[in-house]
């Protein structure tokens, strides 16, 4: 690919600002999940209490319930979306700082409250950043914009996850959270540099319109219900493989260090590369064709783990399997995010995008539960081969919802009544 094509895809302000906003979106997540769990373990909090802290993630699942408020109202500064983003970034910095000032031993309920508050504000920020990304991008920029946001998100997860854990070996946990709060506050700079959308969209006139308008706008399309089913199953094969990757690698003899270094760090690098390459390809061939190409590629990449299961412990095999799976997975993620954005009515972007992502998460919850038993019954080679077949129903529905010759903007392919 020529350098000029990459500059055209990623070198404009609308796309570049999404790297920073994606970073801001992802930063709080680990601070209320894996990093918080590590802090609780360090403070000798019981496993029962640590398990209860998983409920802190509920706002990310329920965010669609208050997303209409962010379509209907906006702060009187920086526009409809950026005003919300800036306000939430400032509140998140304060919440993260307060979380770090609490003691898990002497103030466990206060820690839980601060963590839940941080998660609520973080989920709210996700709502508005997703809406802003959809509103600000031109049609030809949906692929690169989706990729830019995803890259920023994954880098921030590394900062608030791996880097925070490393820092905790050299400073107190309250200092670590203070540093993360400062990073969150600095993310305001990304919001100030972000441009306003070129097209001004009328916000809903009432909260009732903000609640019902997104549903009416979406479900008046023919095939709207079937589309939700498609969204739930399109990445089912990838979910099957990803759910059991770590147990599989440990079971065939790789150490936790091997898994951490290759599956996490090298896997992250491969995903970022795949996401960026995928965004550039989407700009060239359109969303629909990208869903076909990347969907088949990410499904077939699961065979690399089936092959590794036959070979057994092999570091070259591990690198190839992890690299291939994450590379094509990143491409598929970029296409699917762009597809979501193409479906949204810009009057109700916050609510519709939150609704669609909620349906996308269903397969992770429902399909993930029985996967351990399936792997134990089938054995690893058959399990990963089955994960390839699990992608077939979603790929089969592409003919209806993203036909190969249907153009670049997927919403046009399902029609309206």
N, C-alpha and C positions, 0 to 999 in steps of 0.2 A: 504494500500500500504506500502511495506517495505521501511525503510529508505534508504537502499542500492540502491533501484531503483530510488529514488528521487535524490540521490547523483550522480548516473550515468547520469541521465537526465539533471540536472542543475549544477552539480559540476565541469564543465570543463571551461577553460578560454574562449573558443569560445562563449559559451552560457552566461556566467556570464557578460562578457563585454557588452552584448547587453542591460542589465538593465541600465547601465550608459549611453549608447548611446541613448536608448529610452528616458531617462530622458532629455538628451540634446535636443532631437528632439521635445519634447513636451513643454519645458519651454517657448519659445517665444510666443506661440499661444495666451494664455490668455492676455499677455502683450500688444497685439495689438487688443484684442477683449473685453472681459468682464471687465478686470481690467482697460483697457484704458477708457472704457465707464464710469466706476465708477469715474475715475479721472475727466473726462469731466463734469459729473453731479456735482461733488464736486465744480468745478470751475464755476458753473452756466452757462455752455455752453448750448445754445438752443437745443431743441429736434430735430429740423430740421437738424442742423449741426451734431449732434450726429448720426443721421440716415445715413448721408452721409459717416461717418467713417466706415460703414459696407463694403464699397467698398475696404477697406484696405485688406480684405481677398481674393481678386481676385487672387493673385499669387498662392495660394494653389490650385485653380481650374485650372489655366493655366500652371502649372509647367511642363506638358508634352512638352510644346513648346520649352523649352531650355534644357530639360534633355539629348538630344543627345550630347550636348557640353560636358557633364560630362562623357559620355561614350567614347568620342573621345579623350579628353585631360585630363591631370592630372598634378598637381604641381610636381616639381622635388624633392619631399621629402615624406617620409612615404608611398610610394606605390600609386597605382592607385586610391583607394577609401579613405584611411586614410589621404592622403595629402589634398584632398578636404575638408574632415570633419574638420580637424584641422584649415585650413584657414578660413572656414565659421564660426567656433566657435569663433575665434578671432574677425572677422568682426562683428558677432552678438553681442558680448560683447560691442564693440565700439558703434554700432547702438543703442542698448538699453540704454547705458549711455547717448548718445546724445539726445535720445527721452526724457529722464528724465530731461534734462537741458532746454528743450523748455517750453514755457508757452502757454497753450491752449487759454488763453484770449488775450494776446498781440501778439502771433505768431502762430495762428491756422494753417496757411498753412505750416509752418515749422514743426509743430507737425504731420500734415498729411503726409508730405514728409518723415519724420523720421520713422513714423509708417509703411508706405508703403515699405520703404527700409528694415526695420526689417522683415516684412512679406515676402519680396522677398528672403532675405537671409535665412530665416527660411524654406521656401518652398524648396529652393535649398539644404539646409542641409537635409531635409526629403528625397529628391531624392537620395542623396548619401548614407545616412544611410540605407535606404531600400535596395539599391543595395549591400552595404557591407554585410548586414545581409544575403542576398541571396547567396552571393559569399562565405562567410566564413564557413557556416554551412555544415556539412555532411548531407546526406539524412536522416539518423536516428535522426538528431538533429533539423529538421525543426519545429516540434511541440513545443518542449521546447524553441527553439530560438524565435519563434513567441510569445510565452507566456512571455518570459523574456523581450523582447522589449516592449510589450504592458503594462506590469506592470510598467516599468520605465517611460513610457509615461504618464500613469495615475497619478502616484505619482507627477511628475513634474507639471501637470496641477493643482494639489492641492496646490503646492508651489507657482506657479505664479498666481493662482487664489485666493483661500481662504486665504493663508498665507499673500499674498501681501495686501489684503484688511484689514486684521487684523493689519498688520504693519502700514498701512496708518492712523489708528486711533491714533498712537503713534509717528509718525514722518512724515516729509514732503514727498510729492509724489516724488520729485526729489531724495530724499534719498532712498525711496523704490526702484525706478528704478536703482539706483546706486548699491544697494544690489543685485538685480536680475542680473545686469551686471556682478558683481563679481562672482555670482554663475555660470553664463554662462561661464565665463573665466575659472573657476575651472573645468568645464566639459572637458577641454582639457586633463586632467589627464586620463579620460576614454579612449580617443583616443590613447594616448601614451601607455596604457596598453593593448590595443586590438591587437590581433595577425594578421598577414597577412594571407590571404587565402592560403590553402595548394596547390591548383591548380592554376597555373599562366595562365591567359587567355589573348589571343592576343586582344588588343584594335582595334577598326575599324581603317583602314588605312587612311580614309578621312572623312570629315564631311558628305559628300554625303552618304557614307556607314553607318555612324552613324544614319542618318535620315531614310534611306530606308531599311537598313538591319534588324532592329527590326520588321518592318511591314512585310517584305518578310518572315522572320523566323517564325513569328506568323501565318500569313494567309496561309502559305503553308500547314498547318495542315488541315485535313478534319474535318469539323464541327467547324472551327474557329469562324465564324460569330455567329452561334448558341451558342457557348461558351460565347460570350460577352453578349448575352441575358440572359443566365443562371446567369452570374455574376451580372447583374442588378437586377434580381428578387429573388435571393436565400434568401436574408434577408428582403424581402418586409414585411413579417408579423411583424418582430421585429421593422422595421421602422414605421409601422402603429401604433403600441402600444407605442413606445417611443416618437413619435411626440406629442401625446396628454396626456401623463402621468401626467405632472404637471397641466395642466388645469383641468383634471379629479379629481385629488386629492384635489385641491382647491375648486372645485365645490361641492364636497360632504361633505365639512365642515372642512377639515384639514387646519391649519394655515400655513403661509409661513415658520414659524419656524419648524413646524412638517415636512413639505416637505423638507426643507433644511437639517435638521438633519438626517431624515430617508432616503429620496429618494436620497440625494446627498452623505452624508458621509457613512451611512450604505450601500447604494447602491454601492459606490465605493469599500468598503471593500469586498462586495460580489462578485463584478466583478473581483477583483484581485485574490480572492480565486478560482473563477471559471476558470480564465485564467490559473493559475498555475496548477490546477488539470487537466484542459483540455490539456495542453501541455504534462503532464505526460501520460495521456491516449493515446494521439496521438502517442507518442513514442512506446506504447505497441501494438496498434491495427492498426496503419497506418492512413494516411490522409483520404482515401476514406471512410472507415468505420466510422471514426470520423465525417465526414460531414453528414452521415446518422443519427448517434446517436444524435449528438448535434443539428442537424437541426430539428428533431422531438421534442427533449426536449425543445428547445427554442420556438418552435411554440406552444406546449402545455402549456408552462408557462404563455402564455397570458390569459389562462382561469382563472388564479389567480386574475387578475384585473377584469374580468367579475364577478367572485364570490364576490369580494369586492364591486362592483357596486350594487349587490343584497343586500349585508349585510349593506352597508352604512358605516358611519364613525366608524372605529374600529381599534385601535392601533395594537392589535395582527394581525388583518387581513392585515394592512398596512405593517407591518414588514415581514410577510410571503410572500405577493405579491411582494414587492420590492426585498426581498432576493432571491426568486426563479427566478424571471425574470432576475436579474443581474447575478446570479450564472450561469445559463445556457447560458445567452447572452455572458458572458466572455468565456465560453467553445467554443461557436460557433465562436467567433472572432478569437480565437487561431487557430481553424481548417481552417478558411477561409484565414487567413494570410499565413499559411503554404501551402495551396492550391495555392495561388498566387505565392509564391516563387517557387513551383514545376513546374510552367508553364514557367518560364523565361529562356531564352537563356543567359548564363553568359557573352557572348560577348556584349550583349545589355541590361544588367539587369536594369540599371537606366531608360532607355526609356520604356521598356516593363512593368516594375512594375508601373511606373507613369501612363501609358496608362490604365492598368487594374484597378488601383484604381480610375481613373477618371470615368470609366464606373460604378464602384461600387457606386459612389456618385450620380449617376443619379437618383436612386429611392428616395433618400433623398430630392432632389430638386423637382422632378416631382410629386412623390406620396405625399409628405408632404403638398403641396398646398391645395388640396381639403379635407383634413382630418377633418378640423374643421366643415365644412358643413356636412360631412358624420356623424360625431358624433352627431351633433345637430339633424339631421333627424332621425337617427336610435335609439338614446339613448345609454347610456354607456354600458349596458350589451350586446346588439346586436353588438355594434361597436367592442368591444374587442373579441367577438366570431367571427366576420367577419375577424379580424386580424389573427386568427388562420387559417381560410380558405385561406387567402392571401398567406400563406406560401406553400400551396399545389403545385402550378405550379413549384416552384423552387425545391421542394423535388421530384416531378415527373421526373425532368430532371436529377436527380442524376444517374438513371439507365444508361444514355448515357455517362455522363461526369465523373462520379466517381462510377463505379459499385462496389458493395459490395466485390466481389472477384477480383477486378482489381489491387490489390497491393497497396503499400504505396505511390508511387510517381504518382500523378494525371496526369502528362503530358503523361504518358504511355497509358492512357486510351482513348485518343482521336486520337492517331495515326497521321501519316504524309503521305503525298502523295509520 
